[in-house]
Amino acid sequence: MEAKIPYAQALKLGDLFSRASALQEAIGALQGQLAQRQALLQTLIGALELPLDKGFQMKIEDGADDDGMVAVTWKDPPPKPEKPKKPAKPPKDK
């Protein structure tokens, strides 16, 4: 398929295709990093048996040290307050 377009538009179109290609490469790299972080997080969750269903909060610091390690901090979920027990009703007289 062929089309005739003005030279200036052809340059812009070429630039757009070049940028789109670069964006696709960057997206692929980010997807790879995301997959690695998700795998690491799943490993950490499994190893520590973290109570994710009870309000667990964790923070992973951005960037790794020279040895490839990252700082991970977490806080335990706050204890749930106990519900006050209702006093027992006295038995009804018949």
N, C-alpha and C positions, 0 to 999 in steps of 0.2 A: 504494500500500500504506500502511496506517495502523495504528498500534498505540497503545494508551493505556498510559502509564507514569507513575509518580509524578513530580511536579514536580522534586524534588531529583535524581532520576536523570536527568531530561531535561537539567538544568543540567550535570551531570557528563558526560553524553554529548556535549553541545554543546562543552564544554571539551576533551574528548578529540579531537573532530573538528577543532577549531581548532588544537590542538597538532600533530595529524597533518598538517594542511595546511602549517603552518610548517616542520615537519620535511621534508616533501617539497620545499619551496622551498629549504631549506638544502642538502639532498642534491643537488638540481639544480645549485646554485651550486658546490658542491664538485666535482661531476663535471666541470663546465666548467673549473674551475681545474686539475684533474688532467689533463684533455685538453690544456690549454695547456702544462703542464709536461712532459708526455710528448712533445709535438711539439718543444718546445725542446730536450729531452734528445736526441731522435733527430737533430735538426739538429746539435747539438754533437758527438755521436758520429760523425756522418758527416763533419763538417768536420775533426775532429782525427784521424780514423781510429784511434780508441782500441781497444786490444787487449782487448776485453771477455772473450774466451775464455781469456785468460792471467792472470787474477787482478787485473785493473785495479780500482782502488777510487777513487770520486769522492764528494765531499761538496758539497752545495749549501746555502749558508747560508740560513736562513729570513729572509724579508722582503726587500723590494727597497729600494734607496736612493731618494732623491727623484727621480732620473732614471730609475728603473725597472730599474736594473742590480742583479744579485745576484753575490755572490762565489762562485766555483767553485774548489775545490782538488782536486788529485788526486795520487796517488803512483804511480809506475811499478811494475809488478810486479817482485818480486825475481827476480834471475836464477836459472834452474834449475841446480842443481849437475850437473856432468858426471858421468856414470857411469864408474867406473874400468874400464879395459879389462882383459880377462882375458889373461894371458900366453898366447902361442901354444904349442900342444902340440908336443912334438918328434915328428918322423915316426917311425912304427913300423918296426922292422927286420923284414924278411921272411926 
